[in-house]
Amino acid sequence: MACTLFLLFDCAIAAPLKLTLVLSESGGAYREYSEALEAALVNKSVTLQVIEAGNPLPESDLVIAAGMKAASAIARESTSAKLAVLVPRESFNKLLNVMTGQTKAAVNNYSAIYLDQPYKRQLDLISAALPNVRSIGVIYGQQSRELNVLRHLVATRKLVLHERPSVDVANLYNNLHAILLNSDVLLAMPDAEIYNASTIRNILLASYRNKVPLIGFSPAYVKAGALCAVYSTPEQIAKQSLGLIQEFLTTGVLPEAQSPKEFEVSINEQVAHSLGLNIKSASQLRSEIGAGL
């Protein structure tokens, strides 16, 4: 009898982790992340199901949401553990605040790998790419605790931070104009209230006309006209996710929400030339920034 119980217990321990990946959309970065995660999980003690947001959630030990649409969709699911990836820090924190009506355990069991790069890394990029910069401009939708982190880091580097809130499109461009008049660079933040499909073209045009380079947060922004960006690829986020999954397998608990660890740098040489800037290569900038958070 004891031997039988031991065998049953051993089989239960060896049972693979039931993992469900919920995608905000079927293509783009979400599909790249899905494919990279699936490849990383080969020969691991994990079964993976991939669905799109809005579909019924199968029985799962751990659910990963790729993007805010998926993160919001699974927020009220009763699964024991949830991980959001490719989500802006501010948007994820707002989601957690909305979840405060649930039990504390539900909030504590929801972790994330942010889309945002650490402010230190972004400032390191600015210093490496544009060593003569003395003032940085930012526009944000709402005040946040993270802005205090940026203010502190800028101050410790003896730089000046020009900032303005823009709660609606009506005052966005007036505030943008004021920021551009006083700043050496404009640091874009992954804030959908400010930087979105309907505003980005005009923001890029305004920064270009004022000869104030825009520092983006994705290769798409660099392709559209930002001078440069530091960002993490879906493959890098998938690799980091694997580490969190393995920790969850071992401990049954997800680590706290965290910034991306690995990253890349992209530059727009045409924009640099048009602005009369002699900028280092992407590989040189990546090497100078280093991997420290």
C-alpha positions as CSV (number, residue, x, y, z in Angstrom):
1,M,0.0,0.0,0.0
2,A,2.8,2.4,1.0
3,C,4.6,1.5,-2.2
4,T,1.5,2.2,-4.3
5,L,1.0,5.6,-2.6
6,F,4.7,6.5,-3.3
7,L,4.3,5.7,-7.0
8,L,1.2,7.7,-7.3
9,F,2.8,10.7,-5.5
10,D,5.9,10.4,-7.8
11,C,3.7,10.4,-10.9
12,A,1.9,13.5,-9.6
13,I,5.2,15.3,-9.1
14,A,6.3,14.4,-12.6
15,A,3.1,15.7,-14.2
16,P,4.0,18.4,-16.7
17,L,3.0,22.0,-16.0
18,K,-0.1,23.1,-17.9
19,L,0.8,26.3,-19.6
20,T,-1.6,28.5,-21.6
21,L,-0.4,31.4,-23.7
22,V,-3.0,34.0,-24.5
23,L,-2.2,36.3,-27.5
24,S,-3.6,39.8,-27.9
25,E,-3.4,39.4,-31.6
26,S,-2.4,36.5,-33.8
27,G,0.5,38.2,-35.7
28,G,3.4,40.6,-35.2
29,A,5.5,40.6,-32.1
30,Y,2.9,38.3,-30.3
31,R,3.3,35.6,-32.9
32,E,7.1,36.0,-32.7
33,Y,7.0,35.6,-28.9
34,S,4.7,32.6,-29.2
35,E,7.1,30.8,-31.6
36,A,10.1,31.6,-29.6
37,L,8.5,30.4,-26.3
38,E,7.4,27.2,-28.0
39,A,10.9,26.5,-29.2
40,A,12.4,27.3,-25.7
41,L,10.0,24.8,-24.1
42,V,11.1,21.8,-26.2
43,N,12.1,19.0,-23.9
44,K,10.8,20.8,-20.8
45,S,8.2,19.4,-18.4
46,V,5.6,21.8,-19.8
47,T,2.5,21.4,-22.1
48,L,1.7,24.6,-24.0
49,Q,-1.6,25.7,-25.5
50,V,-1.9,28.9,-27.5
51,I,-5.1,30.8,-27.8
52,E,-6.2,34.3,-28.6
53,A,-7.8,36.7,-26.1
54,G,-11.5,36.3,-25.8
55,N,-11.5,32.5,-26.2
56,P,-12.3,30.2,-23.2
57,L,-9.3,29.6,-21.0
58,P,-8.4,25.9,-20.6
59,E,-7.4,24.4,-17.3
60,S,-4.0,25.8,-16.6
61,D,-1.4,25.9,-13.9
62,L,0.1,29.1,-15.3
63,V,-1.2,31.5,-17.9
64,I,1.0,33.9,-19.9
65,A,-0.7,36.9,-21.5
66,A,1.1,38.6,-24.4
67,G,0.0,42.2,-24.7
68,M,-2.4,44.3,-22.7
69,K,-5.5,43.0,-24.4
70,A,-4.7,39.5,-23.3
71,A,-3.5,40.7,-19.9
72,S,-6.8,42.4,-19.3
73,A,-8.8,39.4,-20.6
74,I,-7.2,37.0,-18.0
75,A,-7.2,39.4,-15.1
76,R,-10.3,38.0,-13.4
77,E,-9.6,34.4,-14.3
78,S,-9.3,32.1,-11.3
79,T,-6.1,30.5,-12.4
80,S,-3.5,30.3,-9.7
81,A,-0.7,32.2,-11.5
82,K,-0.6,34.7,-14.3
83,L,2.3,36.3,-16.2
84,A,1.9,39.3,-18.5
85,V,4.6,40.0,-21.1
86,L,5.1,42.8,-23.7
87,V,3.0,45.2,-21.5
88,P,3.9,48.8,-20.5
89,R,4.6,49.1,-16.9
90,E,2.1,51.9,-16.3
91,S,-0.7,50.0,-18.1
92,F,0.0,46.9,-16.1
93,N,0.0,48.8,-12.8
94,K,-3.3,50.3,-13.7
95,L,-4.7,46.9,-14.3
96,L,-3.5,45.7,-10.9
97,N,-5.3,48.7,-9.3
98,V,-8.5,47.7,-11.1
99,M,-8.1,44.2,-9.6
100,T,-8.0,45.5,-6.0
101,G,-11.6,44.4,-5.6
102,Q,-10.4,40.9,-5.9
103,T,-8.5,39.0,-3.2
104,K,-4.9,40.1,-2.4
105,A,-3.7,36.7,-3.6
106,A,-5.2,37.3,-7.0
107,V,-3.1,40.4,-7.4
108,N,0.0,38.9,-5.9
109,N,-0.2,36.0,-8.3
110,Y,0.0,38.3,-11.3
111,S,3.5,39.1,-12.4
112,A,5.0,40.7,-15.6
113,I,7.9,41.2,-17.8
114,Y,7.5,44.8,-18.8
115,L,7.8,46.2,-22.4
116,D,9.5,49.3,-21.0
117,Q,13.3,49.5,-20.7
118,P,14.7,50.7,-17.3
119,Y,15.2,54.4,-17.3
120,K,18.9,54.0,-16.5
121,R,19.3,52.0,-19.7
122,Q,17.5,54.7,-21.7
123,L,19.6,57.4,-20.2
124,D,22.7,55.4,-20.9
125,L,21.7,55.2,-24.5
126,I,21.2,59.0,-24.7
127,S,24.6,59.6,-23.1
128,A,26.4,57.2,-25.4
129,A,24.6,58.3,-28.6
130,L,24.5,62.1,-27.8
131,P,27.2,62.9,-25.2
132,N,26.5,66.7,-25.5
133,V,22.9,66.4,-24.4
134,R,22.1,68.5,-21.4
135,S,18.3,68.5,-21.3
136,I,15.7,65.8,-21.9
137,G,12.0,66.4,-22.6
138,V,9.1,64.0,-21.7
139,I,5.4,64.1,-22.2
140,Y,3.2,61.8,-20.2
141,G,-0.5,61.1,-19.8
142,Q,-0.7,60.8,-16.0
143,Q,1.7,61.2,-13.0
144,S,3.3,58.0,-11.8
145,R,5.7,56.8,-9.2
146,E,8.1,55.8,-12.1
147,L,8.4,59.4,-13.1
148,N,10.1,60.1,-9.7
149,V,12.7,57.4,-10.7
150,L,13.4,59.2,-13.9
151,R,13.6,62.6,-12.2
152,H,16.1,61.2,-9.7
153,L,18.3,59.6,-12.4
154,V,18.3,62.7,-14.5
155,A,19.3,64.8,-11.5
156,T,22.1,62.5,-10.5
157,R,23.6,62.9,-14.0
158,K,23.3,66.7,-13.7
159,L,20.9,66.9,-16.6
160,V,17.7,68.9,-16.8
161,L,14.3,67.3,-17.3
162,H,11.5,69.2,-19.0
163,E,8.2,67.5,-18.5
164,R,4.6,68.2,-19.2
165,P,1.4,66.2,-18.7
166,S,-1.1,65.9,-21.6
167,V,-4.4,64.5,-20.6
168,D,-6.0,64.8,-24.1
169,V,-5.0,65.4,-27.7
170,A,-6.2,69.0,-27.6
171,N,-3.3,70.1,-25.5
172,L,-0.7,67.5,-26.7
173,Y,0.8,69.5,-29.5
174,N,1.0,72.8,-27.5
175,N,2.8,70.9,-24.8
176,L,5.0,69.2,-27.3
177,H,6.0,72.5,-28.9
178,A,6.9,73.9,-25.5
179,I,9.0,70.8,-24.7
180,L,10.8,70.9,-28.0
181,L,11.8,74.5,-27.6
182,N,13.7,73.7,-24.4
183,S,15.0,70.2,-24.8
184,D,18.0,68.6,-26.6
185,V,16.1,65.3,-27.0
186,L,12.6,64.0,-26.6
187,L,12.3,60.7,-24.7
188,A,9.3,58.7,-25.8
189,M,7.5,56.6,-23.3
190,P,5.2,53.6,-24.0
191,D,2.2,55.6,-23.0
192,A,-0.7,54.9,-25.4
193,E,-2.4,58.1,-24.4
194,I,0.5,60.1,-25.9
195,Y,2.2,57.8,-28.4
196,N,-0.2,56.0,-30.6
197,A,-1.1,55.5,-34.3
198,S,-3.0,58.8,-34.6
199,T,-0.3,61.0,-33.0
200,I,3.1,59.5,-33.7
201,R,3.5,61.0,-37.3
202,N,2.9,64.5,-36.1
203,I,5.1,64.1,-33.1
204,L,8.0,62.8,-35.3
205,L,7.4,65.7,-37.8
206,A,7.5,68.3,-35.0
207,S,10.6,66.9,-33.4
208,Y,12.4,66.7,-36.8
209,R,11.4,70.3,-37.7
210,N,12.7,71.5,-34.4
211,K,15.9,69.4,-34.8
212,V,15.2,67.6,-31.6
213,P,15.9,63.9,-32.0
214,L,13.3,61.5,-30.7
215,I,14.5,58.5,-28.6
216,G,12.0,55.7,-29.2
217,F,11.2,52.5,-27.5
218,S,10.9,50.1,-30.4
219,P,12.5,49.4,-33.8
220,A,9.2,50.4,-35.4
221,Y,9.7,53.9,-34.0
222,V,13.2,54.1,-35.4
223,K,12.0,52.9,-38.8
224,A,9.3,55.6,-38.6
225,G,11.8,58.4,-37.9
226,A,13.1,58.2,-34.3
227,L,16.8,58.6,-34.0
228,C,17.4,55.5,-32.0
229,A,15.9,53.1,-29.5
230,V,16.8,50.5,-26.9
231,Y,14.3,47.6,-26.8
232,S,14.0,43.9,-26.2
233,T,13.0,41.5,-28.9
234,P,10.2,39.0,-28.5
235,E,12.8,36.2,-28.6
236,Q,14.6,37.8,-25.7
237,I,11.4,38.2,-23.7
238,A,10.6,34.5,-24.4
239,K,14.0,33.5,-23.0
240,Q,13.4,35.6,-19.9
241,S,10.0,34.0,-19.6
242,L,11.5,30.6,-19.6
243,G,13.6,31.5,-16.6
244,L,10.4,32.6,-14.7
245,I,8.6,29.4,-15.8
246,Q,11.4,27.3,-14.5
247,E,11.4,29.2,-11.2
248,F,7.6,28.6,-11.0
249,L,8.1,24.9,-11.6
250,T,10.5,24.8,-8.7
251,T,8.8,27.0,-6.1
252,G,5.2,27.3,-7.2
253,V,5.6,31.1,-7.1
254,L,6.3,33.7,-9.8
255,P,9.0,36.3,-9.2
256,E,8.0,39.9,-8.9
257,A,7.3,42.0,-12.1
258,Q,10.5,42.9,-13.7
259,S,12.1,44.9,-16.6
260,P,13.6,43.2,-19.6
261,K,17.1,41.8,-19.1
262,E,18.5,41.4,-22.6
263,F,18.1,44.2,-25.1
264,E,19.2,45.5,-28.5
265,V,19.8,49.0,-30.0
266,S,18.6,50.3,-33.3
267,I,19.5,53.6,-35.0
268,N,18.2,55.5,-38.0
269,E,21.3,56.6,-39.9
270,Q,19.2,58.7,-42.3
271,V,17.7,60.8,-39.5
272,A,21.1,61.1,-37.9
273,H,22.5,62.5,-41.1
274,S,19.6,64.8,-41.7
275,L,20.1,66.3,-38.2
276,G,23.8,66.6,-38.7
277,L,24.6,64.1,-36.0
278,N,27.7,61.8,-36.0
279,I,26.3,58.9,-34.2
280,K,28.0,55.6,-33.3
281,S,26.8,52.3,-34.8
282,A,24.1,50.3,-33.1
283,S,26.6,47.6,-32.1
284,Q,28.9,50.2,-30.5
285,L,26.1,51.7,-28.6
286,R,24.8,48.3,-27.4
287,S,28.3,47.5,-26.2
288,E,28.7,50.8,-24.3
289,I,25.3,50.5,-22.6
290,G,26.1,47.0,-21.2
291,A,23.6,44.7,-19.6
292,G,23.3,46.3,-16.1
293,L,19.8,47.4,-15.0
